[in-house]
Amino acid sequence: MMQDENTPDFHASPGLSQGQLIHVMYALFAIGVLSAGFLGATAIAAVVMAYLKRGDMVGTVHAGHIDWIIRTFWWGLLWLVISAALALIFVGYVTGLVVYIWLIYRLIKGWLAHFSGETPLPGL
């Protein structure tokens, strides 16, 4: 039986692959961080996507990236809140800059690991 060109192929997986979704999450997170919080909603969207796809990626190399993105977000947010409080005594500006650099480092480290087909190693 020949299939018509307009008939959808139900055997093809719709949407993005898991690897592509990880790229989207890193990209959204990077936009949020590099815009210095101006587009912070994109970082939140990346974390929401990570939580939504976490169960689908259990047991894959991508699971480590999901955890990496989630941990980076929450630790970064915690340290940014602490830095904002410390800004009252002017130390927070320095710690805020350190947190900003750390977030960029984590994004680069995780994304490069993803490009290499590896899971980011724990640590910093």
N, C-alpha and C positions, 0 to 999 in steps of 0.2 A: 504494500500500500504506500503510495507516494504522499508525502506531506505537502500541503499547500504552503506557499511562502508566508502568508499572513497568519497561519496557525501558530500560536505560541508553542515553544518547545518547553515542556514541563520538566524535562530532565536537566535543563541548564539552571544553575543556581543564580537567583536574582540578586542584585545588589553588589556591594563591594565584598571582596575577599577579606579574611581576617587580617592579613598583612596590610591591605589598603586601609582598613579601618584604623589600624595602629598609626599609620602615616597621618591620617586625618586627625587623630587625637593629638599627636605630637605637633602638628601644624596649628591646630586651634590653640593649644596650650602656649606655643611659641608666640603666636599673635598676641595673646593676652599678656604675656610677660614682656615682650619687646615693646608693646605700646605703653609700658609703665603703668599698667592697670586701667588705662583709658578704655581699652576694649576687653576688660576683665571678664566680661560675660562669655567670651570665647574659651577662656581657661575653665570656667565653670561648666560650659558645654562639653569640653573634653573630659572632665571628671565624671559628669553625668553619663556620657557615652561609655566610659570605662566601667562604671558600676553596672550599667545595663548589659554590657557584653562580657562581663567577668565570668559568668557561668558558662557561656558558650565556648570560652577559650581555656577552660581548665584542662590540664594535661598537654597543652601545646606550648611551643616556644614563645608564643604570644602572651601567655599568662603572666610571665615575669614582667613584661612591658606594662600590662594593666596594673599590676601591683606597684611598679616603679612610678607610673604617672599618678596614681592615687596617693602614694606616700609623699611624693614630691610636692603635690598640691597642699596636703594637710600640714606637713612640716613647714613649708614655705609660708602658708597662711599664719600658722602659729608664731613663727619668728617675725613676720611682718607686723602682727598685732603687738608683740612685745617691743619691737623697734619703735612703733608709733607711740607707745607709752613712754619709752625711754627718750623720745624726742623732746619731752618736757625738760630734760636735763641735758639736751644736746648730744648725748651719746647715741641716741636712736638714729641719727642721720648716718652715722658710720655703720652701725649694725644693719640698718636698712640697705645700705649699699652692698654690704657683705652678703646679705640674703639675696639681693637681686643678682649678684654675680654667681652665687651658688645655684640659683634657679636656672640661669642660663647654662651653667656647667652641667647640671643634671639633664637638662633637655638635650644638649649636644651629646652627652655620653650615652643616653638612652637611644636617641635617634640613630647615632652611628652604630650602636650594637644591633639595632633593628636592620639597618642596611646590610650588616654583615651576617644576618641570619642568626644572631646570638641573643641571649638574654643578658640585660645589663647586670654586671656583678654587684653584689651588695656592698654597701659602704657609702661614704660620702654621697 
